[in-house]
Amino acid sequence: MNEQKVYSFFAERGLSPCGIYGLMGNLRDESGFNPRNLQNSYEKRLGYTDDSYTEAVDAGTYKNFVHDAAGYGLAQWTYPARKENLLKFAHNQGDSIGDFDMQLAFMYWELQGYKNLYAILKTTDSIRKASDAFMTQYEKPADQSENAKRRRVSYGEEICAMLTGIENDSIVPITEADARQKVISAAVTWYGRNEADGSHQVIIDTYNSHSPLARGYKAKYTDSWCAIFASASAISAGYTDIIPTECSCGKLIELFKQLGRWVENDAYVPAPGDYIFYDWDDTGAGDCTGWPEHVGIVVSVFNDVIKVIEGNKDDAVGYREIKVNGRYIRGYGIPDYGAKGVIKEPANGTNDGKSDSKPVQGGTLCKTPQWIGEVTASSLHVRRWAGKEYENIISCPYLEKGNFVGVCDTVKAVDGADWYYIQISCRSHGFVHSKYIKEFISRTDRV
């Protein structure tokens, strides 16, 4: 199945599930996943079918491939420069111009030159965002109307449902702790990225991919990037409705104040996911009210020690530990994570009092895929909690063999068995028994 081949190819290269589905919705609209597809309106004009055109280009008997303005292949490449590059790429690979795998490789090579789009496809959890970005930045069709965008999105969602077996109506609300963890997980994904090898650039690209840009400013790779990192984490998590974005620490504080989510109380003990701001000029005497020079995201608080993850810490993404009410703390931005929806641990699925399954990490489940898994069972139930006693998600009684899922976390059921907390349909989640999932793409491979 071509759709599964496309998904596997881009998953291996680190694109997010929703990024891949958004991309695939566009390919379906452009070519129906036919790598030999000649633009229909040109078949009669040129006197070729899909196959005869491909064969003539391969044989060299048709010499106007680059300049004939006919869309061709999976992405319907049309512009002369891109068709010329496609032709050279095929020749260098020793492949037919209509070879499916060659075109995927060429597409990935091209995508890496579309830095904003590439950042979106690697981080987004929205099929709509990925689809619109791919359409307007990569495909650039003549018809970019809302109806055209919706059609491509619907194709992406259909492909998602087909490959995962899950419809979008099975969304499970999240806890406030889950919401906080989602931002932390987004930030931790970039741990170790640095200026020295240029790996921090994906963070800048993620920030610049967000629209509108704060004050209309497009960040540069050479800019100070602690606030950019904090903002990019919110963008990656999809939480810019509760977390403002800015490239300036001082301006970011102003935005938190406008939201009524700013705290300067020295006695405040932060919670995971809070944004902590620093003033390096603080003398330690009295209340610190100076201009902030740095910002990070609180990961945890234990015995009055705050663990923070920060961008641009010694030119890299790294951790810091600081005492509660310690010197240099300017204050905190406290996003309204409760607004993202609240749900408690599900009640016992059978009401028989036998289950004592508990949420991991004191109620926090990671909702960001850590690795990609493949279903090995011929059919697999997706349940609302870890354990066979819990009901199936109604809109999806089971997954099928070969489906791909994002594995986010592990929970032990009452019988001691490990159950995976999986992401399905990009933003829906459920539980499956671990013995029916095998590792397809590891976390280290994706990062």
C-alpha positions in Angstrom: 0.0 0.0 0.0 1.6 3.3 -1.1 0.2 5.3 1.8 1.9 3.0 4.3 5.2 3.2 2.3 5.1 7.0 2.4 4.3 7.0 6.2 7.2 4.6 6.9 9.7 6.6 4.8 9.0 9.9 6.5 8.6 8.4 10.0 12.1 7.0 9.7 13.3 10.5 9.0 11.7 12.1 12.1 8.6 13.8 10.7 5.7 13.8 13.2 2.7 11.6 12.5 0.5 14.6 11.9 3.1 16.2 9.7 3.2 13.0 7.6 -0.6 12.8 7.3 -0.8 16.5 6.2 1.8 15.8 3.6 0.1 12.7 2.4 -3.3 14.5 2.1 -1.6 16.8 -0.4 0.0 14.0 -2.4 -3.4 12.2 -2.7 -4.9 15.4 -4.0 -2.0 16.0 -6.4 -1.4 12.6 -7.9 -3.4 9.9 -6.0 0.1 8.5 -4.9 0.9 7.6 -8.6 4.6 8.4 -9.2 4.1 8.1 -12.9 1.2 10.5 -13.0 1.2 13.1 -15.9 -1.0 16.1 -15.3 -4.3 15.1 -16.8 -4.8 18.3 -18.8 -1.5 17.6 -20.6 -2.1 14.1 -21.7 -4.0 15.1 -24.8 -1.9 18.1 -25.5 1.4 16.2 -25.4 0.0 12.9 -26.8 1.2 10.8 -23.9 -0.3 8.6 -21.2 1.3 8.3 -17.8 3.3 5.3 -18.8 4.3 6.3 -22.3 5.4 9.7 -21.0 7.5 8.1 -18.3 9.1 5.6 -20.7 9.9 8.4 -23.2 11.6 10.5 -20.6 13.6 7.5 -19.4 14.6 6.6 -22.9 15.6 10.2 -23.8 13.3 10.3 -26.8 11.2 13.0 -25.1 13.5 15.9 -24.5 11.2 18.6 -23.2 10.5 17.2 -19.7 12.0 20.2 -17.9 10.3 22.9 -19.8 6.9 21.5 -20.9 5.1 23.0 -17.8 3.3 19.6 -17.2 2.9 18.5 -13.6 4.5 15.1 -13.0 4.9 12.5 -10.2 3.8 12.2 -6.6 4.0 16.0 -6.0 3.2 17.0 -9.6 6.5 18.9 -10.0 5.9 21.6 -12.5 8.5 24.4 -12.4 11.5 23.9 -14.7 14.1 24.2 -12.0 12.4 21.6 -9.8 11.8 19.2 -12.7 15.4 19.6 -13.8 16.5 18.7 -10.3 14.2 15.7 -10.2 15.6 14.5 -13.5 19.2 14.8 -12.4 18.3 13.1 -9.1 16.8 10.2 -10.9 19.8 9.9 -13.2 22.3 10.0 -10.3 20.3 7.3 -8.5 20.1 5.2 -11.7 16.3 5.1 -11.4 13.4 5.7 -13.7 11.9 9.2 -13.4 8.7 7.5 -12.3 10.3 5.4 -9.5 8.3 5.7 -6.3 11.2 5.4 -3.8 13.4 7.8 -5.8 10.6 10.4 -5.7 10.2 10.1 -2.0 14.0 10.5 -1.5 13.9 13.6 -3.8 11.0 15.1 -1.9 12.8 14.7 1.4 15.9 16.3 -0.1 13.8 19.2 -1.3 12.0 19.5 2.0 15.2 20.1 3.9 15.6 23.3 2.0 12.2 24.6 3.1 13.3 25.3 6.7 10.0 26.7 8.1 8.0 23.9 6.5 10.4 21.2 7.6 10.2 22.4 11.2 6.4 22.3 11.1 6.4 18.8 9.6 8.7 17.5 12.3 6.9 19.0 15.3 3.3 19.7 14.6 0.4 17.8 16.2 -2.1 19.2 13.8 -3.0 17.7 10.4 -4.6 20.9 9.4 -1.4 23.0 10.1 0.8 20.5 8.3 -1.5 20.2 5.3 -1.9 24.0 4.9 1.8 24.6 5.2 2.7 21.9 2.7 0.1 23.2 0.3 1.1 26.9 0.5 4.9 26.5 0.8 5.7 23.3 -1.1 3.0 22.6 -3.6 1.8 26.2 -4.3 -1.2 25.2 -6.4 -3.2 27.9 -8.3 -6.2 27.1 -6.2 -5.4 27.9 -2.5 -9.0 28.5 -1.5 -10.4 27.4 1.8 -12.4 24.7 0.1 -9.1 23.4 -1.5 -7.4 23.4 1.9 -10.3 21.6 3.6 -10.3 18.9 0.8 -6.6 18.2 1.3 -7.0 18.1 5.1 -9.9 15.7 4.8 -7.7 13.4 2.7 -5.0 13.5 5.4 -7.5 12.7 8.1 -8.9 9.8 6.0 -5.4 8.4 5.5 -4.7 8.7 9.3 -7.9 6.8 10.0 -7.0 4.2 7.5 -3.5 3.6 8.8 -4.3 3.8 12.5 -7.8 2.6 12.5 -8.9 5.5 14.6 -11.3 8.3 13.8 -10.9 11.8 15.3 -14.0 11.6 17.4 -12.3 9.4 20.0 -10.4 12.3 21.6 -9.9 11.8 25.3 -9.7 15.0 27.4 -6.4 15.5 29.3 -5.6 16.4 32.8 -3.9 19.7 33.8 -0.8 17.6 34.7 -0.9 16.1 31.2 -1.1 19.6 29.7 1.9 20.7 31.7 3.9 17.6 30.7 3.1 18.2 27.1 5.1 21.5 27.1 7.9 20.0 29.2 8.1 17.0 26.8 8.3 19.4 23.8 11.2 21.3 25.5 13.1 18.2 26.6 13.0 16.8 23.0 15.5 19.5 22.1 17.9 18.8 25.0 21.5 19.0 23.9 20.8 21.0 20.7 23.5 23.7 20.5 25.0 26.5 18.5 28.3 24.8 17.9 27.0 22.2 15.5 24.0 24.3 14.4 21.5 21.8 15.8 19.7 24.6 17.6 18.5 26.0 14.3 15.4 23.7 14.3 14.3 25.6 17.4 14.6 28.9 15.6 12.8 27.5 12.6 9.9 26.3 14.8 9.6 29.8 16.3 9.6 31.4 12.9 7.0 28.9 11.6 4.4 30.4 13.9 2.1 33.1 12.6 1.9 35.9 13.4 5.4 36.5 14.4 5.8 38.6 17.6 6.1 42.2 16.5 6.6 40.9 13.0 10.2 39.9 13.7 11.8 36.8 12.1 14.4 35.5 14.4 18.0 34.9 13.2 20.2 31.9 14.0 22.6 34.3 15.6 20.0 35.9 18.0 19.9 35.2 21.7 17.4 32.4 21.9 16.2 31.6 25.4 12.8 33.2 24.9 12.7 31.8 21.4 13.2 28.3 22.9 10.5 28.9 25.5 8.1 30.1 22.8 9.0 27.3 20.4 8.2 24.7 23.1 4.7 26.3 23.4 4.4 26.2 19.6 5.5 22.6 19.4 3.0 21.6 22.1 0.2 23.5 20.3 -0.5 25.7 23.3 0.0 29.3 22.0 -3.5 30.0 23.1 -2.4 30.0 26.7 1.3 30.7 26.3 2.4 33.9 24.5 5.3 33.8 22.1 8.1 36.3 22.0 11.9 36.5 21.3 12.4 39.0 24.1 12.2 38.0 27.8 10.9 41.4 28.9 8.2 41.4 26.2 7.3 37.9 27.2 6.7 39.0 30.8 4.5 41.9 29.5 2.4 39.4 27.6 2.0 37.1 30.6 0.9 40.2 32.6 -1.7 41.0 29.9 -3.1 37.5 30.3 -3.2 38.0 34.1 -0.8 35.1 34.5 2.3 36.8 36.0 3.5 36.1 39.6 6.2 38.0 41.5 5.4 36.7 45.0 8.7 35.5 46.6 6.8 32.8 48.4 5.5 31.2 45.2 6.5 27.6 44.6 6.3 27.0 40.9 4.7 24.0 39.3 6.0 22.0 36.3 5.4 23.8 33.1 5.6 27.3 34.7 7.9 29.8 32.9 10.7 31.1 35.2 12.4 34.4 34.4 15.8 35.6 35.7 17.5 38.9 36.2 21.3 38.4 36.4 21.7 41.9 37.9 19.8 40.9 41.1 21.8 41.8 44.2 19.7 39.5 46.4 18.5 42.5 48.5 14.7 43.2 48.4 12.4 42.3 45.6 13.9 41.7 42.2 12.2 44.0 39.7 15.0 44.5 37.1 14.9 43.7 33.4 15.0 40.0 32.7 17.8 38.5 30.7 16.9 34.8 30.7 13.9 32.4 30.8 13.4 28.7 31.2 10.6 26.1 31.8 10.2 24.4 35.2 10.5 20.7 34.9 10.1 19.7 38.6 10.3 21.0 42.1 11.7 18.8 44.9 12.8 19.8 48.4 12.7 23.5 47.4 15.0 22.9 44.5 13.6 23.9 41.1 14.8 21.9 38.0 14.6 24.0 34.9 15.2 23.3 31.2 16.5 26.3 29.2 17.5 27.3 25.7 20.7 29.2 25.2 22.2 28.0 28.4 25.9 28.1 27.6 24.8 28.2 23.9 22.8 25.0 24.2 19.6 23.4 25.6 20.4 22.3 29.1 19.2 22.0 32.7 19.6 24.3 35.7 18.8 23.8 39.4 17.9 26.8 41.6 16.4 27.1 45.1 12.8 28.3 45.5 12.9 32.1 46.1 16.6 32.0 45.1 18.7 35.0 44.0 18.2 36.0 40.3 14.5 34.9 40.1 12.6 37.7 38.5 9.2 36.0 38.6 7.0 33.4 36.8 4.6 33.2 33.9 2.0 30.7 34.9 0.1 29.4 31.8 -3.6 28.4 32.4 -3.1 24.7 31.8 -6.4 24.0 33.4 -8.1 25.6 30.4 -6.9 22.7 28.2 -9.4 20.3 29.7 -9.5 18.3 32.9 -10.2 14.6 33.3 -9.5 12.3 36.3 -8.4 8.7 36.3 -11.2 6.7 34.8 -13.5 4.9 37.2 -13.2 1.2 37.5 -14.3 -0.2 34.1 -16.4 -3.0 35.5 -17.4 -1.5 38.9 -16.3 -4.7 40.6 -13.7 -3.0 42.8 -10.9 -5.2 41.6 -8.8 -2.6 39.8 -6.3 -0.3 41.5 -4.5 1.0 38.4 -3.0 4.4 39.1 -1.7 7.2 36.8 2.1 7.3 36.5 4.2 10.0 38.0 1.6 11.2 40.4 -1.1 11.8 37.8 1.1 12.9 34.9 1.1 10.9 31.6 3.5 11.9 28.8 1.3 12.6 25.8 4.2 13.1 23.3 5.2 10.0 21.3 8.6 8.8 22.4 8.9 6.2 19.7 6.8 4.7 16.8 5.3 1.2 17.3 3.8 -1.3 14.9 0.8 -3.4 15.8 1.6 -7.2 15.6 -1.8 -8.6 16.5 -4.4 -9.2 13.8 -6.8 -7.0 15.9 -6.1 -5.0 19.0 -8.5 -3.3 21.3 -7.8 0.3 22.4 -9.0 0.9 25.9 -9.6 3.9 28.1 -7.2 2.8 30.8 -4.6 0.1 31.4 -6.3 -3.2 31.9 -8.8 -5.5 30.2 -11.5 -4.5 32.7 -11.7 -1.0 31.0 -14.0 -0.4 28.1 -12.9 0.0 24.5 -12.8 3.4 22.9 -16.2 3.3 21.3 -15.3 4.8 17.9 -12.4 2.3 17.5 -12.9 -1.2 18.8 -9.5 -2.3 17.6 -6.3 -1.6 15.7 -5.2 -3.9 12.9 -1.8 -5.6 12.2 0.6 -3.3 10.6 -0.9 -0.1 11.9 1.5 2.5 13.3 1.0 4.2 16.7 3.0 6.7 18.7 4.0 5.2 22.1 4.0 7.9 24.7 4.2 6.2 28.1 3.9 2.9 30.0 1.4 2.1 32.8 1.2 -1.1 34.8 -2.2 -2.7 35.0 -3.5 -4.4 38.2 -2.1 -7.7 37.1 1.4 -6.2 36.7 1.4 -6.2 32.9 2.7 -3.2 31.0 0.3 -1.3 28.9 1.3 1.4 26.4 -0.3 4.8 26.4 -0.4 5.5 22.7 -1.2 8.4 20.5 -3.7 7.7 17.8 -5.1 9.9 15.1 -2.4 12.4 16.0 -4.1 13.9 19.1 -6.3 11.1 20.5 -4.9 8.7 23.1 -5.7 5.2 24.5 -4.2 2.1 26.1 -3.0 -1.1 24.5 -1.2 -4.2 25.9 2.5 -3.9 25.3 3.0 -7.4 24.0 1.1 -6.6 20.8 3.3 -3.6 19.9 6.8 -3.9 18.5 9.3 -1.0 18.1 9.3 0.4 14.6 11.1 3.7 15.0 13.0 4.4 18.3 13.1 7.7 20.0 16.8 8.2 19.3 16.3 7.5 15.6 13.5 10.1 15.5 15.4 12.8 17.4 
